[in-house]
Amino acid sequence: MKIKKINQFSLPELWFWTWPMWWYKHKIDWYDDTKDIETIDFLIENWITHFDTAELYWTWAAEEILWKAIKKYPREKFQIASKVKWSNCSYNAIKIACKKSLTRLWIDYLDLYYIHWRDKKFDLKDVMKAMDELKNEWLIKNIWVSNFSLESLKKAQSYTKNKIVANQVHYNLIYREPEKELLKYCQENDILLVAWRPIELWKLANSWTQALVETALKYKKTHSQIAINFLTSQKNVVTIFHSTDKNHILENLWALWWHLKDEDLENLRKNFSGQVWRSDVLFLW
């Protein structure tokens, strides 16, 4: 798997996101997790061994499904990331939430642990103190944040004794908010920016925007592959995806091992029509 490395920390350019498991279960009461488990097996067969989950997803069940799928493999085979829900971001609640995630996943440590969103009713200094202590106790290996603005990221870093190695945000060809200031800061300060929704719920796969069409024809790639590569071609940017379709998974994998030329990257950045500067899902805290 193609990776990006900062200092002693590295991540694959593309890895698996369990969030839609929660969405499907929320919408479909009879939802069966068999297909999710089979999908994770297929991912592992194709060298995807980094998984992103959270206590929020499917009201904890996404973590349990992930355990069902990986329990037959050695723990060291995987990088596993989970997130503490914003409402659990008091000093004591974070530590409890982390231990509960470990119990649901049946593992001794998380490779990565996120603050899912910043909730300003909690003191960020106490939040980061709890994260530091989890790392000191060897329950987590690396501290992350998610959906943090540049201001919040800087504040969080000032309160922790450890490096914040990544910030996960909504970023793709359509939603460009991180390009205002956050992306450049991450690139200049050895922080990975993890983009979620790289093809924006299939909108980019089905987009006929001229700049995207022309780039896809030039590289003989699909629109989804160009959208993913727009992210992975950039310094310090990686991305996460979800699919249970084996053909789509393989299609996404072939968005790797090559990069857009600088001029094509800039053409997409400047000329992709319909781009907006504010996420439609949330705003950065």
CORGIWO-V244328 format. One record per residue. N is the residue number from 0. RES is the residue in one small letter. PHI is phi in degrees with one decimal (NA if undefined). Layout:
n->N res->RES phi->PHI
n->N res->RES phi->PHI
This chain:
n->0 res->m phi->NA
n->1 res->k phi->-67.2
n->2 res->i phi->-123.7
n->3 res->k phi->-122.1
n->4 res->k phi->-125.3
n->5 res->i phi->-125.7
n->6 res->n phi->52.8
n->7 res->q phi->-99.8
n->8 res->f phi->-112.2
n->9 res->s phi->-141.2
n->10 res->l phi->-139.6
n->11 res->p phi->-66.4
n->12 res->e phi->-66.9
n->13 res->l phi->-140.1
n->14 res->w phi->-149.3
n->15 res->f phi->-99.7
n->16 res->w phi->-114.2
n->17 res->t phi->-92.4
n->18 res->w phi->-52.8
n->19 res->p phi->-61.9
n->20 res->m phi->-55.9
n->21 res->w phi->-62.7
n->22 res->w phi->-63.8
n->23 res->y phi->-62.1
n->24 res->k phi->-64.7
n->25 res->h phi->-63.2
n->26 res->k phi->-90.1
n->27 res->i phi->-126.9
n->28 res->d phi->-62.1
n->29 res->w phi->-91.6
n->30 res->y phi->-54.8
n->31 res->d phi->-105.8
n->32 res->d phi->-85.4
n->33 res->t phi->-58.6
n->34 res->k phi->-65.9
n->35 res->d phi->-62.8
n->36 res->i phi->-65.6
n->37 res->e phi->-63.0
n->38 res->t phi->-62.9
n->39 res->i phi->-63.5
n->40 res->d phi->-59.0
n->41 res->f phi->-64.1
n->42 res->l phi->-60.3
n->43 res->i phi->-63.2
n->44 res->e phi->-60.8
n->45 res->n phi->-109.0
n->46 res->w phi->72.9
n->47 res->i phi->-95.7
n->48 res->t phi->-129.2
n->49 res->h phi->-112.3
n->50 res->f phi->-126.8
n->51 res->d phi->-109.7
n->52 res->t phi->-136.8
n->53 res->a phi->-167.3
n->54 res->e phi->-66.0
n->55 res->l phi->-67.9
n->56 res->y phi->-67.3
n->57 res->w phi->58.6
n->58 res->t phi->45.5
n->59 res->w phi->83.5
n->60 res->a phi->-69.1
n->61 res->a phi->-61.1
n->62 res->e phi->-62.9
n->63 res->e phi->-67.4
n->64 res->i phi->-64.0
n->65 res->l phi->-59.5
n->66 res->w phi->-60.5
n->67 res->k phi->-57.3
n->68 res->a phi->-79.1
n->69 res->i phi->-104.2
n->70 res->k phi->-62.7
n->71 res->k phi->-83.7
n->72 res->y phi->-107.2
n->73 res->p phi->-64.3
n->74 res->r phi->-56.8
n->75 res->e phi->-69.0
n->76 res->k phi->-69.6
n->77 res->f phi->-118.5
n->78 res->q phi->-105.9
n->79 res->i phi->-121.1
n->80 res->a phi->-116.0
n->81 res->s phi->-136.7
n->82 res->k phi->-133.9
n->83 res->v phi->-91.4
n->84 res->k phi->-64.1
n->85 res->w phi->-55.8
n->86 res->s phi->-75.5
n->87 res->n phi->-105.2
n->88 res->c phi->-97.1
n->89 res->s phi->-79.8
n->90 res->y phi->-54.8
n->91 res->n phi->-73.6
n->92 res->a phi->-65.9
n->93 res->i phi->-60.4
n->94 res->k phi->-66.8
n->95 res->i phi->-66.7
n->96 res->a phi->-61.0
n->97 res->c phi->-61.4
n->98 res->k phi->-65.4
n->99 res->k phi->-68.0
n->100 res->s phi->-62.4
n->101 res->l phi->-61.6
n->102 res->t phi->-65.1
n->103 res->r phi->-66.0
n->104 res->l phi->-87.4
n->105 res->w phi->56.6
n->106 res->i phi->-131.9
n->107 res->d phi->-91.4
n->108 res->y phi->-155.6
n->109 res->l phi->-103.5
n->110 res->d phi->-67.3
n->111 res->l phi->-146.0
n->112 res->y phi->-134.4
n->113 res->y phi->-105.9
n->114 res->i phi->-90.2
n->115 res->h phi->-64.2
n->116 res->w phi->-143.3
n->117 res->r phi->-86.3
n->118 res->d phi->-107.4
n->119 res->k phi->-70.8
n->120 res->k phi->-76.1
n->121 res->f phi->-102.5
n->122 res->d phi->-70.1
n->123 res->l phi->-63.5
n->124 res->k phi->-63.0
n->125 res->d phi->-68.5
n->126 res->v phi->-59.2
n->127 res->m phi->-72.2
n->128 res->k phi->-62.5
n->129 res->a phi->-63.9
n->130 res->m phi->-64.2
n->131 res->d phi->-59.1
n->132 res->e phi->-67.9
n->133 res->l phi->-62.0
n->134 res->k phi->-70.0
n->135 res->n phi->-63.0
n->136 res->e phi->-86.3
n->137 res->w phi->64.3
n->138 res->l phi->-85.4
n->139 res->i phi->-134.5
n->140 res->k phi->-95.1
n->141 res->n phi->-141.3
n->142 res->i phi->-99.9
n->143 res->w phi->-125.2
n->144 res->v phi->-131.1
n->145 res->s phi->-140.4
n->146 res->n phi->60.3
n->147 res->f phi->-95.0
n->148 res->s phi->-69.3
n->149 res->l phi->-60.4
n->150 res->e phi->-60.5
n->151 res->s phi->-67.8
n->152 res->l phi->-61.0
n->153 res->k phi->-64.0
n->154 res->k phi->-64.1
n->155 res->a phi->-59.8
n->156 res->q phi->-64.2
n->157 res->s phi->-71.2
n->158 res->y phi->-98.3
n->159 res->t phi->-109.4
n->160 res->k phi->-84.1
n->161 res->n phi->-111.3
n->162 res->k phi->-73.0
n->163 res->i phi->-84.1
n->164 res->v phi->-89.6
n->165 res->a phi->-159.3
n->166 res->n phi->-131.9
n->167 res->q phi->-97.9
n->168 res->v phi->-141.3
n->169 res->h phi->-76.6
n->170 res->y phi->-155.7
n->171 res->n phi->-164.4
n->172 res->l phi->-60.9
n->173 res->i phi->-85.7
n->174 res->y phi->-98.1
n->175 res->r phi->-115.2
n->176 res->e phi->-51.6
n->177 res->p phi->-60.8
n->178 res->e phi->-72.1
n->179 res->k phi->-60.3
n->180 res->e phi->-157.8
n->181 res->l phi->-65.9
n->182 res->l phi->-59.6
n->183 res->k phi->-61.7
n->184 res->y phi->-61.4
n->185 res->c phi->-62.2
n->186 res->q phi->-66.3
n->187 res->e phi->-87.8
n->188 res->n phi->-126.6
n->189 res->d phi->52.7
n->190 res->i phi->-122.4
n->191 res->l phi->-83.0
n->192 res->l phi->-103.4
n->193 res->v phi->-101.6
n->194 res->a phi->-89.3
n->195 res->w phi->-104.1
n->196 res->r phi->59.5
n->197 res->p phi->-64.8
n->198 res->i phi->-112.6
n->199 res->e phi->50.0
n->200 res->l phi->52.3
n->201 res->w phi->74.6
n->202 res->k phi->-60.8
n->203 res->l phi->-76.8
n->204 res->a phi->-62.3
n->205 res->n phi->-105.4
n->206 res->s phi->-77.7
n->207 res->w phi->-116.9
n->208 res->t phi->-59.4
n->209 res->q phi->-56.2
n->210 res->a phi->-61.5
n->211 res->l phi->-71.2
n->212 res->v phi->-59.6
n->213 res->e phi->-63.6
n->214 res->t phi->-68.0
n->215 res->a phi->-61.9
n->216 res->l phi->-65.8
n->217 res->k phi->-63.3
n->218 res->y phi->-94.6
n->219 res->k phi->56.0
n->220 res->k phi->-124.9
n->221 res->t phi->-79.4
n->222 res->h phi->-62.5
n->223 res->s phi->-61.9
n->224 res->q phi->-64.4
n->225 res->i phi->-66.5
n->226 res->a phi->-62.3
n->227 res->i phi->-67.4
n->228 res->n phi->-70.1
n->229 res->f phi->-55.7
n->230 res->l phi->-79.1
n->231 res->t phi->-71.9
n->232 res->s phi->-73.9
n->233 res->q phi->-90.5
n->234 res->k phi->-58.5
n->235 res->n phi->67.5
n->236 res->v phi->-110.5
n->237 res->v phi->-129.0
n->238 res->t phi->-148.4
n->239 res->i phi->-123.9
n->240 res->f phi->-143.8
n->241 res->h phi->-135.9
n->242 res->s phi->-161.6
n->243 res->t phi->-110.0
n->244 res->d phi->-94.8
n->245 res->k phi->-61.9
n->246 res->n phi->-65.9
n->247 res->h phi->-67.1
n->248 res->i phi->-60.3
n->249 res->l phi->-65.1
n->250 res->e phi->-59.3
n->251 res->n phi->-65.1
n->252 res->l phi->-61.9
n->253 res->w phi->-80.0
n->254 res->a phi->-83.1
n->255 res->l phi->-103.3
n->256 res->w phi->68.3
n->257 res->w phi->-155.8
n->258 res->h phi->-133.8
n->259 res->l phi->-63.1
n->260 res->k phi->-66.4
n->261 res->d phi->-55.2
n->262 res->e phi->-67.7
n->263 res->d phi->-76.0
n->264 res->l phi->-61.5
n->265 res->e phi->-70.3
n->266 res->n phi->-62.5
n->267 res->l phi->-64.7
n->268 res->r phi->-61.2
n->269 res->k phi->-89.9
n->270 res->n phi->-112.2
n->271 res->f phi->-66.4
n->272 res->s phi->-83.7
n->273 res->g phi->91.9
n->274 res->q phi->-71.4
n->275 res->v phi->-131.0
n->276 res->w phi->-109.0
n->277 res->r phi->-145.5
n->278 res->s phi->-61.4
n->279 res->d phi->-86.3
n->280 res->v phi->-99.0
n->281 res->l phi->-162.3
n->282 res->f phi->-117.7
n->283 res->l phi->-73.9
n->284 res->w phi->-99.6
